[in-house]
């Protein structure tokens, strides 16, 4: 008698434990989907020009930046089966993204993006408000070179019950212990959408779905970052966009200092030519900028990547010989913060004991 009474509690607890385990696992699946999709945006080439891409509804659109639509589309393919363990996708490459239910192997609870209220991972971009300042010089640079911004990704899984009875011992209680138990024979996808092969529909399917919390994550991309090392020789343009970026700020009409300096430089050089101190070929013509280094109105930039670990040293022809200069604050003859940060990077990055060991 005692065993029979105890089973009234033990059986429901056992069944609900199985169901709770599945719910927690599916919640982690949804979190993984949103999290990994957002981090995919950290490895894109933000210098690459955006392209027109095909949308899922058959149209075309111009991406906000190169790879924006592609990154989330491939993520939806990867996680269309709710997990990264089955990562084949596409026609002829695996059943999980087609109308195949072989990935639905759970006994107690089945998760599906097709459930009413569910949503595969989608990302949106906030490129207008992030990093905006009420300064025309800043806004001009931002509109020219800024790409990316605050990227928000979200996903939501719905779960249906395939094991638990709605009521337990209805003779003694009319309390609904679980949402409607689904029949596997109807098809998991059909149960999720409420549409069946005979053309019939079942209204109110949203009431029979356990909607997990919407998983949201946002990541802020460095919209001005350069993908490759800048390598610019003194007095020359180029350098993978670095020279263009400096020039855009330096020669910007909103930069009043440049306007004043330009007119003053033209007058100074004209006076020096008139006095016989400079060659007439060095005359500065208005709005006609010459080679960097010969024309103060055209920036002369020198950047050398640090490949030796001894600091980025740039050699410049000067006073009949070659003089070495650091192109950053590697040695500032006081604190040497850049050098000290480089030497200690292994102590603080992800707990690595050795530099670049993980």
Secondary structure, 3 states (H helix, E strand, C coil): CHHHHHHHHHHHHHHHHHHHHHHHHHHHHHHHHHHHHHHHHHHCCCCCCCCEEECCCCCEEECCCCCHHHHHHHHHHHCCCCCCCCCCCCCCCCCCCCCCCCCCCCCCEEEECCCCCCEEEEEEEECCCCCCCCCHHHHHHHHHHCCCCEEEEEEECEEEECCCCCCCCCCCCCCCCCCCCCCHHHCHHHHHHCECCCCCECCCHHHHCEECCCEEEEEECCCCCCCCCCCECCCCCCCCCHHHHHHHHHCCCCCHHHHHHHHHHHHHHHHHHHCCCCCHHHCCECCECCCECCECCCCCCCECCCCCCCCCEEEEEECCEEEEEECCCCCCCCCCHHHHHHHCHHHHCCCCCCCCCC
